[in-house]
Structure formats: C-alpha cells, structure tokens
Amino acid sequence: MLQEILRSIVERTDGAIASLLMGFDGFKVESFGPQDPSESPKDIEEIGIEFGVIVGNIRRAAQALQAGGTREVAILAEKMVTIIRVVNDDYFVALTMKPDGNPGKGRFMLRTAAPRLLKELS
Amino acid sequence: MLQEILRSIVERTDGAIASLLMGFDGFKVESFGPQDPSESPKDIEEIGIEFGVIVGNIRRAAQALQAGGTREVAILAEKMVTIIRVVNDDYFVALTMKPDGNPGKGRFMLRTAAPRLLKELS
C-alpha cells in the first residue's frame, strides 16, 4: 500500500521522476521510481539521505526562529526539483521532478498523500 | 535602488512580510520590512542568517547529487513561509510571508527581481 501511494504521486505528477518515504534517521521505508534510470542524476535514496539531513537542520532553525513546525521544503536546482513533505516527527516523503515538471501538482500530491502514508505507518 | 526593488517585492506580493538581500557570508546588504513588527516572529536579518547557512549546505548537496546549481529554496513552516532565490555565487534574496500568502506570486517577484538586484550589485 505504501508503494501504491508513492507510485500514484509519481504517475499523477507531470515531470515526476521518483518518490520516497524515509525516516529522518536516513533509513528508507519505501520508494518508487525512477522508471527510466537515466532521468535521475542520482539514486532517490541517496537524494533522500542528503536532503533529509538538511530538512532536519531546517526544522531546528525554524523552531529557533519561532516559525513553528516545518511542513514542506522545495529545492529547485538546475537539473532537478525536489519537494519534501514532513509526514510527522520521524518521517518525510520526497518527490523528485524534472525542472520543467509541475511542482504545484507535486506539492498537492504530497500534501494529500502524507495523511495516508501516516495511517499506513501506524 | 536596491531598497526600491526589495520594497516592490513585498508590496506586490499578497501576505508578504519582509525581503532581504544578503551575502552567503551572512552580511546583510539591504532589507525592507516588516512594516508591522508583530507580523514577523523574528527579525528578517536573523532569518536570513539562519536560512542562508542552510541554503549554502543545500547548494553543496545539490552539486554532490549532480543536480547542478541551486536556483531557489522554499520553506513552509507553520507560522511563516520563506522563499530564497540565489542571485549569484555570493548573494541571495529572501522573502518572508504569512502562511496564507501567495507563494507563487512571491516566487515570481523574486525571479524577476534577481537580475535587477544583480545589476545593482555589480
């Protein structure tokens, strides 16, 4: 079921490459894609580990800045867009996309998937 | 002129609080807002310093992941949305907004302001 949710995020977002459910401890729970490995500069797990650490730092900084809990982080780089949605204190879901994809749709898919993923995790 | 550009970003974005041009070394070049200090949980300069360090880390991670140069980072927290646009290797421009603001407009304003800021800086 986790796999199905991650698959639907990728399949229903234009330009999506891969999706991933990971713990903030860096351990992958489940992932989907890329279906064409040439689409992704690096493995989705490697991307999750790198950016997961950074989202951990952002959560601490946002708390220090009294901005409250971090909900989402989007990173637009030249060759890849990554959107990370915080599922709960322990897990996040990430989506990588091509730079010409539809990040608005990706954000929407992650936002609606997060409670369903949480339900499967508990 | 820098101040004028930063002012127009805030004034033309619904829900915007403050904007800032800062070096990745953590030194503020110029800022605008907040006009109502109660709108911002922390000073825009403090926010810039905290998130500027993080964007520096993201740039290094994106390069390591072969994703190319980082163009933009958006951080959605419970009480504040922050959008950061990389101007060049040395500078970034940041915009803070209320959570119910219009981040799409904010992104557009930063994207179009970046080359104008760069021209003023050189």
gemmi code that builds the backbone of each chain (N, CA, C; Angstrom):
import gemmi

chains = {
    "A": [
        ("MET", (0.820, -1.215, 0.000), (0.000, 0.000, 0.000), (0.861, 1.275, 0.000)),
        ("LEU", (1.939, 1.271, 0.809), (2.888, 2.401, 0.769), (3.396, 2.600, -0.658)),
        ("GLN", (3.767, 1.488, -1.268), (4.287, 1.512, -2.643), (3.249, 2.097, -3.607)),
        ("GLU", (1.985, 1.724, -3.395), (0.908, 2.226, -4.251), (0.751, 3.744, -4.127)),
        ("ILE", (0.834, 4.243, -2.896), (0.706, 5.690, -2.669), (1.869, 6.425, -3.338)),
        ("LEU", (3.085, 5.882, -3.158), (4.265, 6.520, -3.753), (4.204, 6.480, -5.283)),
        ("ARG", (3.664, 5.374, -5.822), (3.507, 5.252, -7.266), (2.518, 6.303, -7.793)),
        ("SER", (1.413, 6.480, -7.094), (0.386, 7.413, -7.582), (0.896, 8.857, -7.570)),
        ("ILE", (1.762, 9.192, -6.588), (2.359, 10.538, -6.559), (3.142, 10.785, -7.850)),
        ("VAL", (3.958, 9.810, -8.234), (4.803, 9.958, -9.427), (3.946, 9.938, -10.697)),
        ("GLU", (3.022, 8.995, -10.760), (2.269, 8.817, -12.007), (1.301, 9.968, -12.282)),
        ("ARG", (0.866, 10.639, -11.213), (-0.115, 11.707, -11.416), (0.503, 13.103, -11.423)),
        ("THR", (1.843, 13.180, -11.392), (2.513, 14.493, -11.430), (3.336, 14.607, -12.709)),
        ("ASP", (3.031, 15.575, -13.537), (3.794, 15.794, -14.777), (5.260, 16.048, -14.460)),
        ("GLY", (6.142, 15.300, -15.102), (7.575, 15.521, -14.953), (8.172, 14.868, -13.718)),
        ("ALA", (7.359, 14.115, -12.952), (7.887, 13.466, -11.744), (8.855, 12.344, -12.119)),
        ("ILE", (9.871, 12.148, -11.298), (10.872, 11.102, -11.543), (10.722, 9.962, -10.534)),
        ("ALA", (10.775, 10.285, -9.252), (10.742, 9.243, -8.222), (10.200, 9.805, -6.915)),
        ("SER", (9.694, 8.919, -6.069), (9.209, 9.339, -4.752), (9.755, 8.390, -3.697)),
        ("LEU", (9.752, 8.856, -2.470), (10.459, 8.143, -1.399), (9.824, 8.446, -0.051)),
        ("LEU", (9.653, 7.432, 0.760), (9.269, 7.627, 2.169), (10.470, 7.231, 3.011)),
        ("MET", (10.944, 8.141, 3.832), (12.188, 7.907, 4.570), (12.067, 8.434, 5.990)),
        ("GLY", (12.816, 7.819, 6.911), (12.901, 8.340, 8.264), (13.941, 9.445, 8.334)),
        ("PHE", (13.775, 10.360, 9.282), (14.787, 11.405, 9.457), (16.118, 10.811, 9.935)),
        ("ASP", (16.091, 9.531, 10.324), (17.332, 8.840, 10.668), (18.073, 8.355, 9.421)),
        ("GLY", (17.493, 8.598, 8.212), (18.174, 8.236, 6.974), (17.860, 6.848, 6.462)),
        ("PHE", (16.929, 6.144, 7.120), (16.575, 4.812, 6.641), (15.343, 4.885, 5.740)),
        ("LYS", (15.489, 4.312, 4.564), (14.384, 4.295, 3.598), (13.305, 3.324, 4.042)),
        ("VAL", (12.045, 3.761, 3.972), (10.936, 2.857, 4.228), (10.491, 2.225, 2.912)),
        ("GLU", (10.262, 3.073, 1.908), (9.772, 2.588, 0.619), (10.064, 3.644, -0.437)),
        ("SER", (10.188, 3.231, -1.698), (10.372, 4.209, -2.773), (9.713, 3.707, -4.050)),
        ("PHE", (9.511, 4.636, -4.971), (9.000, 4.262, -6.291), (9.755, 5.062, -7.348)),
        ("GLY", (10.256, 4.376, -8.382), (10.942, 5.019, -9.497), (12.424, 5.184, -9.218)),
        ("PRO", (13.184, 5.756, -10.133), (12.723, 6.183, -11.452), (12.493, 5.001, -12.392)),
        ("GLN", (11.519, 5.133, -13.268), (11.264, 4.052, -14.212), (12.327, 4.047, -15.310)),
        ("ASP", (12.830, 5.237, -15.631), (13.964, 5.338, -16.553), (15.152, 5.899, -15.764)),
        ("PRO", (16.122, 5.020, -15.412), (17.218, 5.463, -14.529), (17.989, 6.660, -15.080)),
        ("SER", (17.973, 6.865, -16.400), (18.718, 7.990, -16.966), (18.075, 9.335, -16.604)),
        ("GLU", (16.836, 9.287, -16.103), (16.121, 10.525, -15.741), (16.655, 11.168, -14.470)),
        ("SER", (17.243, 10.334, -13.589), (17.657, 10.841, -12.283), (19.166, 10.893, -12.199)),
        ("PRO", (19.723, 12.073, -11.799), (21.176, 12.152, -11.705), (21.729, 11.201, -10.645)),
        ("LYS", (20.965, 10.969, -9.595), (21.416, 10.071, -8.525), (20.235, 9.236, -8.046)),
        ("ASP", (20.538, 8.171, -7.320), (19.519, 7.312, -6.736), (18.636, 8.108, -5.776)),
        ("ILE", (17.338, 7.819, -5.794), (16.394, 8.545, -4.928), (16.761, 8.389, -3.443)),
        ("GLU", (17.336, 7.245, -3.087), (17.712, 7.027, -1.677), (18.863, 7.960, -1.285)),
        ("GLU", (19.817, 8.109, -2.196), (20.959, 8.994, -1.930), (20.486, 10.450, -1.792)),
        ("ILE", (19.548, 10.840, -2.680), (18.965, 12.182, -2.611), (18.246, 12.365, -1.272)),
        ("GLY", (17.483, 11.355, -0.872), (16.742, 11.414, 0.394), (17.663, 11.568, 1.587)),
        ("ILE", (18.766, 10.839, 1.579), (19.710, 10.908, 2.712), (20.300, 12.322, 2.805)),
        ("GLU", (20.785, 12.850, 1.673), (21.399, 14.191, 1.658), (20.399, 15.259, 2.107)),
        ("PHE", (19.240, 15.282, 1.452), (18.281, 16.350, 1.727), (17.544, 16.112, 3.054)),
        ("GLY", (17.444, 14.871, 3.488), (16.811, 14.574, 4.784), (17.575, 15.225, 5.928)),
        ("VAL", (18.900, 15.163, 5.860), (19.746, 15.805, 6.871), (19.482, 17.312, 6.871)),
        ("ILE", (19.389, 17.878, 5.663), (19.168, 19.325, 5.537), (17.793, 19.721, 6.078)),
        ("VAL", (16.770, 18.908, 5.786), (15.434, 19.223, 6.311), (15.441, 19.142, 7.844)),
        ("GLY", (16.214, 18.233, 8.395), (16.378, 18.178, 9.856), (16.936, 19.490, 10.388)),
        ("ASN", (17.947, 20.027, 9.687), (18.531, 21.321, 10.089), (17.520, 22.454, 9.946)),
        ("ILE", (16.726, 22.406, 8.875), (15.712, 23.442, 8.657), (14.676, 23.405, 9.779)),
        ("ARG", (14.265, 22.201, 10.186), (13.266, 22.088, 11.268), (13.776, 22.742, 12.549)),
        ("ARG", (15.055, 22.496, 12.858), (15.634, 23.090, 14.068), (15.728, 24.613, 13.933)),
        ("ALA", (16.145, 25.081, 12.735), (16.264, 26.531, 12.518), (14.894, 27.200, 12.612)),
        ("ALA", (13.868, 26.581, 12.015), (12.526, 27.174, 12.031), (12.003, 27.273, 13.463)),
        ("GLN", (12.288, 26.255, 14.266), (11.876, 26.307, 15.683), (12.599, 27.443, 16.390)),
        ("ALA", (13.904, 27.563, 16.127), (14.692, 28.620, 16.760), (14.187, 30.003, 16.349)),
        ("LEU", (13.678, 30.097, 15.120), (13.154, 31.374, 14.612), (11.690, 31.583, 14.985)),
        ("GLN", (11.154, 30.704, 15.807), (9.755, 30.778, 16.253), (8.772, 30.751, 15.073)),
        ("ALA", (9.173, 30.035, 14.014), (8.293, 29.909, 12.849), (7.408, 28.674, 12.957)),
        ("GLY", (7.580, 27.888, 14.026), (6.769, 26.692, 14.230), (7.288, 25.498, 13.454)),
        ("GLY", (6.468, 24.458, 13.382), (6.875, 23.219, 12.714), (7.039, 23.403, 11.218)),
        ("THR", (8.018, 22.715, 10.645), (8.248, 22.772, 9.202), (7.317, 21.780, 8.511)),
        ("ARG", (6.602, 22.267, 7.504), (5.651, 21.426, 6.779), (6.244, 20.902, 5.478)),
        ("GLU", (6.972, 21.779, 4.775), (7.415, 21.429, 3.425), (8.659, 22.209, 3.052)),
        ("VAL", (9.522, 21.578, 2.273), (10.701, 22.256, 1.741), (10.783, 21.928, 0.243)),
        ("ALA", (10.985, 22.939, -0.580), (11.144, 22.721, -2.023), (12.497, 23.247, -2.454)),
        ("ILE", (13.215, 22.441, -3.206), (14.555, 22.806, -3.660), (14.571, 22.757, -5.185)),
        ("LEU", (14.767, 23.909, -5.804), (14.822, 23.974, -7.270), (16.265, 24.114, -7.688)),
        ("ALA", (16.803, 23.066, -8.283), (18.150, 23.129, -8.826), (18.057, 23.047, -10.347)),
        ("GLU", (19.198, 23.321, -10.982), (19.242, 23.407, -12.444), (18.672, 22.173, -13.140)),
        ("LYS", (19.029, 20.987, -12.605), (18.658, 19.747, -13.314), (17.615, 18.924, -12.582)),
        ("MET", (17.154, 19.408, -11.406), (16.227, 18.590, -10.621), (15.465, 19.449, -9.617)),
        ("VAL", (14.177, 19.187, -9.500), (13.365, 19.823, -8.467), (13.025, 18.753, -7.432)),
        ("THR", (13.195, 19.076, -6.153), (12.882, 18.135, -5.081), (11.903, 18.788, -4.115)),
        ("ILE", (10.811, 18.101, -3.836), (9.848, 18.605, -2.861), (9.790, 17.604, -1.707)),
        ("ILE", (9.911, 18.117, -0.497), (9.935, 17.259, 0.685), (8.804, 17.673, 1.609)),
        ("ARG", (7.958, 16.726, 1.968), (6.844, 16.985, 2.869), (7.110, 16.243, 4.182)),
        ("VAL", (7.013, 16.948, 5.287), (7.197, 16.319, 6.592), (5.915, 15.550, 6.927)),
        ("VAL", (6.037, 14.239, 7.177), (4.862, 13.416, 7.497), (4.560, 13.493, 8.999)),
        ("ASN", (5.568, 13.283, 9.804), (5.476, 13.501, 11.261), (6.897, 13.715, 11.794)),
        ("ASP", (7.075, 13.646, 13.097), (8.398, 13.934, 13.660), (9.477, 12.970, 13.161)),
        ("ASP", (9.056, 11.798, 12.702), (10.026, 10.769, 12.352), (10.218, 10.540, 10.855)),
        ("TYR", (9.212, 10.899, 10.049), (9.261, 10.536, 8.629), (9.000, 11.712, 7.695)),
        ("PHE", (9.559, 11.608, 6.490), (9.211, 12.557, 5.426), (8.994, 11.810, 4.118)),
        ("VAL", (8.252, 12.464, 3.223), (8.052, 11.917, 1.883), (8.646, 12.915, 0.897)),
        ("ALA", (9.390, 12.403, -0.080), (10.076, 13.275, -1.042), (9.694, 12.896, -2.459)),
        ("LEU", (9.678, 13.907, -3.323), (9.388, 13.700, -4.737), (10.439, 14.444, -5.542)),
        ("THR", (11.064, 13.746, -6.493), (11.980, 14.438, -7.406), (11.296, 14.585, -8.767)),
        ("MET", (11.590, 15.723, -9.410), (10.953, 16.034, -10.687), (11.971, 16.632, -11.635)),
        ("LYS", (11.637, 16.592, -12.913), (12.429, 17.336, -13.893), (12.166, 18.834, -13.685)),
        ("PRO", (13.132, 19.677, -14.081), (12.957, 21.112, -13.847), (11.731, 21.689, -14.566)),
        ("ASP", (11.282, 21.038, -15.637), (10.121, 21.559, -16.366), (8.822, 20.863, -15.947)),
        ("GLY", (8.855, 20.142, -14.828), (7.652, 19.477, -14.329), (6.683, 20.466, -13.685)),
        ("ASN", (5.666, 19.921, -13.054), (4.626, 20.751, -12.424), (4.751, 20.671, -10.893)),
        ("PRO", (5.546, 21.571, -10.293), (5.763, 21.472, -8.848), (4.487, 21.722, -8.039)),
        ("GLY", (3.563, 22.531, -8.575), (2.301, 22.780, -7.863), (1.521, 21.478, -7.688)),
        ("LYS", (1.466, 20.685, -8.754), (0.773, 19.401, -8.678), (1.523, 18.452, -7.731)),
        ("GLY", (2.850, 18.487, -7.815), (3.655, 17.641, -6.927), (3.401, 17.968, -5.463)),
        ("ARG", (3.356, 19.262, -5.138), (3.085, 19.696, -3.761), (1.720, 19.205, -3.312)),
        ("PHE", (0.737, 19.339, -4.202), (-0.621, 18.896, -3.883), (-0.647, 17.385, -3.630)),
        ("MET", (0.021, 16.624, -4.490), (0.021, 15.166, -4.341), (0.674, 14.753, -3.010)),
        ("LEU", (1.781, 15.423, -2.646), (2.453, 15.083, -1.385), (1.583, 15.453, -0.189)),
        ("ARG", (0.941, 16.616, -0.278), (0.124, 17.087, 0.846), (-1.039, 16.130, 1.104)),
        ("THR", (-1.645, 15.632, 0.033), (-2.783, 14.720, 0.214), (-2.306, 13.303, 0.544)),
        ("ALA", (-1.086, 12.952, 0.109), (-0.578, 11.600, 0.396), (-0.110, 11.470, 1.845)),
        ("ALA", (0.380, 12.575, 2.434), (1.002, 12.498, 3.761), (0.111, 11.825, 4.816)),
        ("PRO", (-1.188, 12.232, 4.957), (-2.016, 11.557, 5.977), (-2.258, 10.077, 5.670)),
        ("ARG", (-2.298, 9.729, 4.394), (-2.483, 8.316, 4.029), (-1.228, 7.503, 4.357)),
        ("LEU", (-0.067, 8.088, 4.120), (1.179, 7.416, 4.468), (1.275, 7.232, 5.979)),
        ("LEU", (0.888, 8.286, 6.701), (0.938, 8.237, 8.162), (0.052, 7.106, 8.705)),
        ("LYS", (-1.100, 6.960, 8.098), (-2.046, 5.903, 8.500), (-1.424, 4.519, 8.280)),
        ("GLU", (-0.723, 4.368, 7.162), (-0.078, 3.080, 6.862), (1.089, 2.805, 7.808)),
        ("LEU", (1.722, 3.880, 8.266), (2.896, 3.724, 9.133), (2.527, 3.346, 10.565)),
        ("SER", (1.280, 3.651, 10.933), (0.935, 3.476, 12.354), (0.087, 2.220, 12.586)),
    ],
    "B": [
        ("MET", (18.105, 52.258, -4.765), (17.515, 51.412, -5.805), (17.313, 49.960, -5.318)),
        ("LEU", (18.325, 49.420, -4.608), (18.167, 48.088, -4.002), (16.934, 48.077, -3.108)),
        ("GLN", (16.837, 49.102, -2.284), (15.711, 49.231, -1.348), (14.376, 49.269, -2.111)),
        ("GLU", (14.366, 49.969, -3.242), (13.149, 50.073, -4.055), (12.717, 48.712, -4.594)),
        ("ILE", (13.705, 47.936, -5.052), (13.408, 46.602, -5.596), (12.867, 45.712, -4.473)),
        ("LEU", (13.498, 45.761, -3.303), (13.061, 44.926, -2.169), (11.667, 45.352, -1.696)),
        ("ARG", (11.411, 46.648, -1.747), (10.097, 47.152, -1.359), (9.017, 46.649, -2.326)),
        ("SER", (9.317, 46.682, -3.617), (8.297, 46.282, -4.597), (7.973, 44.790, -4.471)),
        ("ILE", (8.970, 43.979, -4.104), (8.716, 42.538, -3.903), (7.661, 42.359, -2.808)),
        ("VAL", (7.842, 43.081, -1.707), (6.921, 42.941, -0.562), (5.550, 43.533, -0.900)),
        ("GLU", (5.566, 44.726, -1.496), (4.295, 45.419, -1.718), (3.431, 44.742, -2.779)),
        ("ARG", (4.066, 44.015, -3.693), (3.296, 43.403, -4.777), (2.991, 41.922, -4.532)),
        ("THR", (3.330, 41.405, -3.348), (3.043, 40.003, -3.035), (2.050, 39.931, -1.874)),
        ("ASP", (0.907, 39.332, -2.103), (-0.093, 39.185, -1.033), (0.488, 38.397, 0.137)),
        ("GLY", (0.355, 38.949, 1.333), (0.795, 38.243, 2.537), (2.281, 38.358, 2.819)),
        ("ALA", (3.015, 39.119, 1.996), (4.459, 39.263, 2.222), (4.729, 40.060, 3.485)),
        ("ILE", (5.804, 39.728, 4.174), (6.171, 40.406, 5.422), (7.418, 41.270, 5.219)),
        ("ALA", (8.506, 40.644, 4.740), (9.770, 41.370, 4.601), (10.636, 40.720, 3.530)),
        ("SER", (11.571, 41.503, 2.992), (12.508, 40.967, 1.997), (13.921, 41.411, 2.360)),
        ("LEU", (14.880, 40.690, 1.829), (16.266, 40.855, 2.274), (17.224, 40.467, 1.167)),
        ("LEU", (18.259, 41.259, 0.978), (19.377, 40.879, 0.099), (20.579, 40.658, 1.003)),
        ("MET", (21.161, 39.467, 0.925), (22.230, 39.111, 1.865), (23.322, 38.326, 1.149)),
        ("GLY", (24.538, 38.440, 1.652), (25.632, 37.616, 1.151), (25.600, 36.249, 1.813)),
        ("PHE", (26.119, 35.243, 1.125), (26.201, 33.913, 1.749), (27.173, 33.921, 2.927)),
        ("ASP", (27.931, 35.002, 3.079), (28.793, 35.151, 4.254), (27.999, 35.654, 5.468)),
        ("GLY", (26.681, 35.899, 5.296), (25.830, 36.289, 6.415), (25.744, 37.790, 6.645)),
        ("PHE", (26.340, 38.576, 5.730), (26.241, 40.034, 5.883), (25.082, 40.583, 5.056)),
        ("LYS", (24.213, 41.328, 5.732), (23.065, 41.920, 5.060), (23.516, 43.054, 4.146)),
        ("VAL", (22.987, 43.074, 2.922), (23.233, 44.211, 2.031), (22.122, 45.242, 2.233)),
        ("GLU", (20.871, 44.779, 2.173), (19.733, 45.688, 2.273), (18.505, 44.871, 2.655)),
        ("SER", (17.527, 45.505, 3.299), (16.281, 44.799, 3.606), (15.115, 45.778, 3.560)),
        ("PHE", (13.918, 45.218, 3.454), (12.704, 46.029, 3.535), (11.674, 45.308, 4.399)),
        ("GLY", (11.087, 46.014, 5.373), (10.050, 45.453, 6.220), (10.628, 44.770, 7.432)),
        ("PRO", (9.803, 44.213, 8.308), (8.343, 44.276, 8.226), (7.813, 45.662, 8.615)),
        ("GLN", (6.725, 46.052, 8.001), (6.150, 47.358, 8.346), (5.435, 47.272, 9.689)),
        ("ASP", (4.857, 46.105, 9.959), (4.280, 45.847, 11.289), (5.121, 44.763, 11.965)),
        ("PRO", (5.989, 45.159, 12.942), (6.923, 44.190, 13.539), (6.224, 42.965, 14.143)),
        ("SER", (4.951, 43.112, 14.521), (4.262, 41.972, 15.128), (3.979, 40.869, 14.102)),
        ("GLU", (4.145, 41.203, 12.806), (3.887, 40.213, 11.752), (4.977, 39.151, 11.651)),
        ("SER", (6.189, 39.509, 12.080), (7.319, 38.606, 11.897), (7.775, 38.047, 13.237)),
        ("PRO", (7.915, 36.704, 13.325), (8.339, 36.145, 14.607), (9.754, 36.596, 14.973)),
        ("LYS", (10.602, 36.771, 13.983), (11.987, 37.210, 14.230), (12.377, 38.237, 13.182)),
        ("ASP", (13.458, 38.945, 13.466), (13.994, 39.927, 12.541), (14.391, 39.259, 11.221)),
        ("ILE", (14.148, 39.949, 10.106), (14.454, 39.391, 8.777), (15.948, 39.066, 8.650)),
        ("GLU", (16.791, 39.839, 9.320), (18.235, 39.577, 9.235), (18.591, 38.256, 9.937)),
        ("GLU", (17.949, 38.026, 11.085), (18.190, 36.779, 11.827), (17.736, 35.570, 10.992)),
        ("ILE", (16.564, 35.733, 10.354), (16.039, 34.673, 9.484), (17.014, 34.433, 8.331)),
        ("GLY", (17.523, 35.514, 7.742), (18.463, 35.403, 6.620), (19.736, 34.679, 7.014)),
        ("ILE", (20.246, 34.979, 8.186), (21.488, 34.331, 8.635), (21.263, 32.830, 8.808)),
        ("GLU", (20.187, 32.453, 9.517), (19.897, 31.029, 9.771), (19.698, 30.264, 8.460)),
        ("PHE", (18.806, 30.785, 7.614), (18.466, 30.062, 6.394), (19.553, 30.192, 5.320)),
        ("GLY", (20.338, 31.283, 5.379), (21.446, 31.447, 4.437), (22.473, 30.333, 4.586)),
        ("VAL", (22.759, 29.969, 5.830), (23.694, 28.859, 6.097), (23.132, 27.570, 5.496)),
        ("ILE", (21.833, 27.367, 5.679), (21.193, 26.149, 5.181), (21.202, 26.106, 3.650)),
        ("VAL", (20.943, 27.252, 3.024), (20.965, 27.272, 1.552), (22.387, 26.980, 1.047)),
        ("GLY", (23.389, 27.436, 1.783), (24.778, 27.090, 1.454), (24.981, 25.582, 1.472)),
        ("ASN", (24.427, 24.917, 2.495), (24.521, 23.454, 2.584), (23.764, 22.773, 1.443)),
        ("ILE", (22.595, 23.336, 1.107), (21.799, 22.771, 0.015), (22.568, 22.875, -1.309)),
        ("ARG", (23.223, 24.013, -1.528), (23.986, 24.183, -2.773), (25.078, 23.122, -2.896)),
        ("ARG", (25.764, 22.860, -1.781), (26.816, 21.839, -1.819), (26.220, 20.455, -2.042)),
        ("ALA", (25.085, 20.168, -1.378), (24.441, 18.852, -1.531), (23.958, 18.666, -2.966)),
        ("ALA", (23.345, 19.703, -3.548), (22.828, 19.596, -4.918), (23.961, 19.335, -5.907)),
        ("GLN", (25.095, 19.995, -5.684), (26.257, 19.745, -6.549), (26.723, 18.297, -6.401)),
        ("ALA", (26.777, 17.824, -5.155), (27.209, 16.446, -4.899), (26.246, 15.443, -5.542)),
        ("LEU", (24.971, 15.811, -5.622), (23.958, 14.931, -6.216), (23.861, 15.136, -7.734)),
        ("GLN", (24.776, 15.919, -8.285), (24.789, 16.215, -9.729), (23.482, 16.840, -10.215)),
        ("ALA", (22.839, 17.607, -9.329), (21.594, 18.281, -9.697), (21.876, 19.685, -10.240)),
        ("GLY", (23.138, 20.090, -10.266), (23.507, 21.406, -10.793), (23.330, 22.507, -9.769)),
        ("GLY", (23.381, 23.733, -10.252), (23.283, 24.896, -9.374), (21.906, 25.018, -8.746)),
        ("THR", (21.853, 25.469, -7.493), (20.581, 25.684, -6.800), (20.030, 27.054, -7.176)),
        ("ARG", (18.782, 27.069, -7.602), (18.163, 28.327, -8.031), (17.296, 28.931, -6.926)),
        ("GLU", (16.552, 28.054, -6.224), (15.552, 28.554, -5.276), (15.278, 27.518, -4.197)),
        ("VAL", (14.998, 27.988, -2.996), (14.588, 27.107, -1.894), (13.368, 27.741, -1.237)),
        ("ALA", (12.339, 26.936, -1.014), (11.142, 27.433, -0.331), (10.921, 26.607, 0.934)),
        ("ILE", (10.683, 27.298, 2.040), (10.491, 26.638, 3.327), (9.123, 27.037, 3.874)),
        ("LEU", (8.238, 26.050, 3.989), (6.909, 26.323, 4.525), (6.843, 25.824, 5.955)),
        ("ALA", (6.780, 26.745, 6.896), (6.610, 26.376, 8.293), (5.228, 26.848, 8.742)),
        ("GLU", (4.850, 26.369, 9.921), (3.503, 26.619, 10.454), (3.132, 28.103, 10.440)),
        ("LYS", (4.077, 28.942, 10.870), (3.758, 30.363, 11.060), (4.433, 31.286, 10.052)),
        ("MET", (5.217, 30.727, 9.127), (5.959, 31.578, 8.204), (6.392, 30.796, 6.970)),
        ("VAL", (6.264, 31.449, 5.825), (6.788, 30.886, 4.578), (7.995, 31.732, 4.168)),
        ("THR", (9.092, 31.077, 3.814), (10.297, 31.787, 3.381), (10.705, 31.278, 2.007)),
        ("ILE", (10.908, 32.196, 1.082), (11.380, 31.816, -0.248), (12.736, 32.484, -0.450)),
        ("ILE", (13.703, 31.686, -0.875), (15.064, 32.189, -1.054), (15.479, 31.959, -2.503)),
        ("ARG", (15.905, 33.008, -3.164), (16.350, 32.932, -4.557), (17.848, 33.220, -4.600)),
        ("VAL", (18.611, 32.335, -5.204), (20.052, 32.558, -5.345), (20.265, 33.595, -6.443)),
        ("VAL", (20.952, 34.691, -6.114), (21.209, 35.763, -7.095), (22.466, 35.438, -7.907)),
        ("ASN", (23.533, 35.105, -7.195), (24.755, 34.589, -7.843), (25.536, 33.810, -6.777)),
        ("ASP", (26.792, 33.507, -7.041), (27.552, 32.673, -6.099), (27.679, 33.319, -4.726)),
        ("ASP", (27.554, 34.641, -4.669), (27.820, 35.351, -3.419), (26.579, 35.856, -2.684)),
        ("TYR", (25.473, 36.048, -3.402), (24.305, 36.701, -2.800), (23.003, 35.922, -3.002)),
        ("PHE", (22.078, 36.124, -2.061), (20.715, 35.602, -2.225), (19.717, 36.675, -1.812)),
        ("VAL", (18.496, 36.531, -2.331), (17.415, 37.418, -1.926), (16.338, 36.544, -1.283)),
        ("ALA", (15.810, 36.995, -0.146), (14.833, 36.193, 0.599), (13.565, 37.003, 0.829)),
        ("LEU", (12.448, 36.286, 0.870), (11.149, 36.899, 1.130), (10.437, 36.067, 2.190)),
        ("THR", (9.967, 36.723, 3.249), (9.143, 36.010, 4.228), (7.685, 36.422, 4.029)),
        ("MET", (6.809, 35.439, 4.253), (5.380, 35.660, 4.032), (4.580, 34.997, 5.143)),
        ("LYS", (3.349, 35.451, 5.295), (2.418, 34.747, 6.172), (2.049, 33.410, 5.510)),
        ("PRO", (1.674, 32.415, 6.322), (1.361, 31.096, 5.750), (0.212, 31.142, 4.736)),
        ("ASP", (-0.664, 32.147, 4.851), (-1.791, 32.215, 3.909), (-1.519, 33.184, 2.756)),
        ("GLY", (-0.259, 33.560, 2.566), (0.101, 34.450, 1.463), (0.114, 33.710, 0.126)),
        ("ASN", (0.610, 34.386, -0.895), (0.631, 33.814, -2.241), (2.072, 33.479, -2.639)),
        ("PRO", (2.543, 32.265, -2.330), (3.946, 31.929, -2.599), (4.276, 31.929, -4.095)),
        ("GLY", (3.285, 31.635, -4.945), (3.528, 31.646, -6.387), (3.908, 33.043, -6.864)),
        ("LYS", (3.189, 34.040, -6.356), (3.499, 35.428, -6.709), (4.856, 35.830, -6.130)),
        ("GLY", (5.123, 35.388, -4.895), (6.408, 35.682, -4.266), (7.566, 35.116, -5.064)),
        ("ARG", (7.413, 33.875, -5.535), (8.461, 33.249, -6.345), (8.680, 34.037, -7.619)),
        ("PHE", (7.579, 34.437, -8.251), (7.665, 35.219, -9.494), (8.382, 36.546, -9.246)),
        ("MET", (8.014, 37.228, -8.163), (8.628, 38.529, -7.865), (10.140, 38.376, -7.625)),
        ("LEU", (10.539, 37.317, -6.907), (11.968, 37.106, -6.650), (12.715, 36.775, -7.939)),
        ("ARG", (12.085, 35.940, -8.760), (12.743, 35.514, -10.005), (13.001, 36.717, -10.914)),
        ("THR", (12.030, 37.617, -10.987), (12.201, 38.775, -11.871), (13.091, 39.841, -11.216)),
        ("ALA", (13.127, 39.882, -9.881), (13.957, 40.883, -9.190), (15.442, 40.503, -9.224)),
        ("ALA", (15.737, 39.200, -9.245), (17.130, 38.747, -9.118), (18.076, 39.397, -10.138)),
        ("PRO", (17.746, 39.416, -11.439), (18.679, 40.052, -12.381), (18.812, 41.564, -12.149)),
        ("ARG", (17.737, 42.209, -11.668), (17.824, 43.646, -11.386), (18.719, 43.906, -10.173)),
        ("LEU", (18.596, 43.047, -9.164), (19.459, 43.176, -7.983), (20.924, 42.963, -8.375)),
        ("LEU", (21.134, 41.957, -9.219), (22.490, 41.628, -9.657), (23.125, 42.815, -10.373)),
        ("LYS", (22.329, 43.489, -11.201), (22.810, 44.657, -11.941), (23.218, 45.773, -10.973)),
        ("GLU", (22.415, 45.949, -9.913), (22.720, 46.978, -8.916), (23.975, 46.627, -8.115)),
        ("LEU", (24.205, 45.330, -7.944), (25.343, 44.884, -7.131), (26.666, 45.020, -7.885)),
        ("SER", (26.597, 45.036, -9.211), (27.862, 44.986, -9.976), (28.272, 46.365, -10.489)),
    ],
}
model = gemmi.Model(1)
for chain_id, residues in chains.items():
    chain = gemmi.Chain(chain_id)
    for i, (resn, *xyz) in enumerate(residues, 1):
        res = gemmi.Residue()
        res.name, res.seqid = resn, gemmi.SeqId(i, " ")
        for name, pos in zip(("N", "CA", "C"), xyz):
            atom = gemmi.Atom()
            atom.name, atom.element = name, gemmi.Element(name[0])
            atom.pos, atom.b_iso = gemmi.Position(*pos), 0.0
            res.add_atom(atom)
        chain.add_residue(res)
    model.add_chain(chain)
structure = gemmi.Structure()
structure.add_model(model)
structure.setup_entities()
